[in-house]
Amino acid sequence: MTEISPDERRDYYRIQDTVGLKYSVCTSQNSIPNEEQFAAEMPDEYLLINHLSNIDMDTSTLLHGIGDVSPDIARYLKIINAKIDAVARHVVTIGITDDIVHQQVILSAGGLSFMTEEIIPLDSIVRMSMILYPSCSGILTYGKVVRCDKMEITSPQKYDTAIEYTLINEADRDNLVRHVLQLQSNYLRKNIS
């Protein structure tokens, strides 16, 4: 887990995305858990999909090598992997989507901004659960509110709220970086063609 200094906050690319999001404002500054408590809070569904994602990254080079020797076996293994991913995503979404809301956000590995219907005071601590699509990767993080501005001409009234992560697993931050880079790559490919 890492903490981000204010100087590092702008060191990450940002992109607009739709994520599954659930957030709650913590009642006191003492609400941030220690490392052991934070690890215990991680939903099993997040651990499962993140573990499978890490296995995919670890085996991708091996799968490419198999493809060079036997393309049919490589295709078969990719199909089996797709089946496992589909079942895992289904299990994950059943277990966690009750309280998750699809939300437009500006996303980075340093924080996110989104619209809220409530004013959240600056420096408030917020606990967030996010699902990144289409991978269904789950991220649990705590953050500090760095902006909460009233939006003009919105009904009901909305607030542009920005949160800087203050507690996040390093693997989840890496996952966010990969997710943002993948979205940017897809966006550039789509605009070029």
Secondary structure as UniProt FT lines:
FT   HELIX           6..11
FT   STRAND          15..25
FT   HELIX           29..31
FT   HELIX           35..41
FT   HELIX           44..69
FT   HELIX           71..96
FT   TURN            97..98
FT   STRAND          101..107
FT   STRAND          111..116
FT   TURN            122..123
FT   STRAND          125..132
FT   TURN            133..136
FT   STRAND          137..150
FT   STRAND          159..168
FT   HELIX           170..192
//
